């Protein structure tokens, strides 16, 4: 049995293996490679490699290719209610033809994963704002981090933002409340090497963040952070390494205070700046109530 798929502009420039996962679910890479080698998956009647990028109006041919994704009953796909969709739509800061900017709530992932079902992408997939398209995630924001988050409305804009982030042309400002008094100059840079693991492989990455202390006492520090590099959990790791972990951080906690683990993460994406076609954009997200209440509790000024 033969099946044909015509590539529309939404997928122009996407790798063939990523496209297949987008269409059929989490197909094992080995299965994709095998079917490409055997000619069961062709592009414009030609054999290709999994890294081949598809283009607008390309024709993908599938020969007797079937993939039934095994669904664990404990990992059912998240289907947002209309109330959840409306709730998140109410958090939108900017809405135009190419992207939206959201003041993301803490406790919600950007994309679904093994540890979390509720996520921003699935929610906005059901929104009328994306009726004729789909939401594209263009950058990361940890599940427990609140604040400014961008979602592209089309692939072209998503690719543009991806390039801007890669070239460090998007300028982000975070606010954090840390445990203890930060023993550094009130303004400067934090430069160090961060360690992460891919399976058992140890990876060391250079990280840099510019910072400015907004207020502090012997109990806590209110700090503004400008990440230069974009390492995973960069801000949380760097402050933890200094002995001043962010209040509410369950993973990187230098206080060993079990009561702190019940708090929200006091890390907020406050501002984002970028320029498209010589037009400058600046978006800010007001910190949540629990963040401002923590400032009062710690006797810190905003």
N, C-alpha and C positions, 0 to 999 in steps of 0.2 A: 504494500500500500504506500502511495506517495502523497506527501503533503507539501504545500507551498506556502511560504510566508513572505510577503512583500515588506521591505523595510521602510518605515515612515520617518519623518524628520526627528521624532522623539529619540530614535536610536542611532541616528547618524553619527558615526565616529566611535561607536561602542565595539569592544572586542566580541567576537562571535561566541566565546564561551560564557561571557557575562550576559550576553543577550539570551542565550539558551536558558540560563538560570533564571533570568527575569521572566521568561515565558513559562517555564515548566517547574520551577522550584529548585531545591538544592541538589542538582545532579552532581554526582562524584566526578571530579576532574578526569579520573582515569577512564570513566565511561565515555565522556565527551571525546577524549583523545582517541580511544579505540574506534568509535564510530566515524570520526574524521578520517582516520587511516583507512578504514574499510570502505570509505566512499558512501556511507549511509547518511552523511551530512555534507552537502555541497553548497557552494556559493556561486551563483550564476553558472551552474553546470560544471564547476571545477572543484577539484580537491583543494583544501586549504588547511592551514595550521590553526591551532586554537587562539593564537595571538593576532590573527587577521582581524582588522577593523572593518566593519560593515559600513556601507554608505547608503544614502537616500536612494530609494527605488531598486536597490539590490534585491535579488530573489534567492531566498534560502530554500533548499530542497531537502526534505527529510524522507528517507527510504526505510520503511518498516522500523522507524525509531519510536520507541515508546518508553516512557519513564514514569513509574508510579511511585510517588514520594511516600515513604512510610511515615505515618503520622502517629506519634505517641499520644495516647489519650490524655496524658498529663501536660501535653504541650500543644493544646489547641490554638489555632490562630486567633489573635486578638481582634474582635469585631467591636468597634466603639459604638456606644449608644449616641443618639442624637443630642442628648444632654452633654455628653463629654465633648462632642464636636463643637457645639455652641459655646461651651465653657472655654475651650482653647481658642476659638475664633475671637472671643472677647479680649484676649490677651495680645492681639495683633497691634503693632505699633505703626507699621507701614504696609500698604497693599497697593501694588501697581501691576502692570501687564506682565512683568518678568519675574518678580519675586515678592515674597512677604517677609516682614521682620516681626519676630515674636518675642515677647517677654516670657520665656519658658519657665514653667513652674519647676521647683525642686521635686525630685522623686519620680520623674518620668524620663524614660530613655528616649534617645533620638530614633533609634531603630530597634526592632524586636530582636531578642537573643535567647540563649538558653536559660538565662537567669531572670529575664524580664519579658513580659508579654505586652503590657501597655506601652505604647510608643507614639511619638509625634508623627512619624511618616504614615502609619496606618490610620491615625486620627484624621489627618488632612487629606488622605486618599478619599475619605467619605464626605469631604467638604464641598459645597457648591463652588468654592473658589477654584477648585481643581477639576471641575466637571468635564472639561474637554482636554485635560492633560493629566499629569501626575506630579506629585511632589518629589523634588530632588534634594537630597541632603548634600550640602556643599562644605560643611566643616563639622568638627566634633564639639560636643559639650557634654560633660559627664552627667550621668543620671541625676546626681544630687546637687549639681550646680544650677543655679537659676540665672535668668537674664537673657540678654540679646542673643537671638539665634535667627539665622537666615535660611529660608527654604526657597529654592528656585522653582519657577513654574514651567520651565522648558529646558531641554538638554543644552541648547546654545548658551543660555544664561548660566547653567550649572558648570559648563566647561569654562566659561569666562571667570566665574568665581574661583574655580579650582586653580586656574592660572594665577589669579591675583593672590591667593593664599600661598601658593608655591613660591611666588616671587617676593613674598613678604610685603605686598602692597595693601594689605588689610591690617589696620592698626586697632588692636584690642586693648581695652582697659578693664581690669577686674578689681573688685573690692573684696578684701578678706579681713576677718577678725581672728587673730592668732592667740594662742595661749602664751602668757608671759610677756615680758618686755624684750623686744627685739634689740639685741646688743650689736647694732650696726650704725653707721652714719644714717642720718635721717633721709638721705637721698643717695642713690647709687645703682650699682648693678650686681646681681648675683650670677656668677659664672662658675659652673662646675660640670662634672660628668655624672650622668645618671645611668643606672644599670636596669636593664629589663631582660626578660627571657622569652625566647620563642621555642616552646617545648623545653629542651635541655640546653639549648644554645644561648650563651651569655652574650648580650649585646650592650656595648658601652657607647653612649651618645653625649655629645657636648650640648649643654643647655645654657641659655642666657635669658635673664629677665631683668628689666629695669624696674625700680621700685621707688616709692616715696612714702615715708611714714606720715600719716595724717594726724594721728594722736596715739599716745601710749601712756601706760602707767606700769607699776610693778606687777600688775595682774594680767594685762592683755595689751595687744597692739592692733590698731586699725591701720591697714596698709593698702596702698594703691599699687597695682602690679601691671606691667606692660611686657608681656612675653615677646621676645625677639624670635626665638626658635619655637617650634610647636611639638614638643615631645609629649608623649602620653603621660598624663597626671603630673606634668612639669611643675606647676605652681605648688601643688600639694606635696610633692616629693622634696622640692627645694626648701620649703619652710620646715618640713619635718626634719631634714638633714641639719638645719640650723638649731633644732631643738625648740622650735616655735610652731608646732603643728597647728593647722587650721581647726578652730573649735568645731566639733561635730564630725570630724573626719574619723571614720571607723577603721579605715585601712592604714592610714599613716598618722598614728596617734602617739605623741611623745609624752603624754601626761599620765598614761596608765590609769586614768580616772574613768571608771565604768559609767558614772553618771553622765559624762560628756558624750558617751556613745549614743545616748538617747536623743541628743539634740540634732537639729537640722545642720547641714553643712554650711558654715558661714563663708561661702565663696559665691560671689555674684558677678556675672558678666555685665558690666555697667555700661560700656560704650563701645561702639565699633565705627570705624571710619574707613572710607575707600573712595576711589574716583573711577567713574566710568564715562568714557567719551568726554573727558575734561570737566564733567559735572561732579562736584564733591557731594558726598553723602555722609551724614553723621546721625547715628541713632543711639538713644540712651534708654535704659530700662530702669525704672524706679526699683530699688531693693525691696524685697518682701517685708511684711510687718515683723516677722520673727527676727529678721536681720537687724532692723532698726530697734527693736526691743532689746536685743542683745547688746547693742551699743549703749543703751541707757543702763542696762544691768551692769555693764563693765565700766560705766562712767567715762565713756568715750564720746567725743564730739564728731558729728558728721560735717 
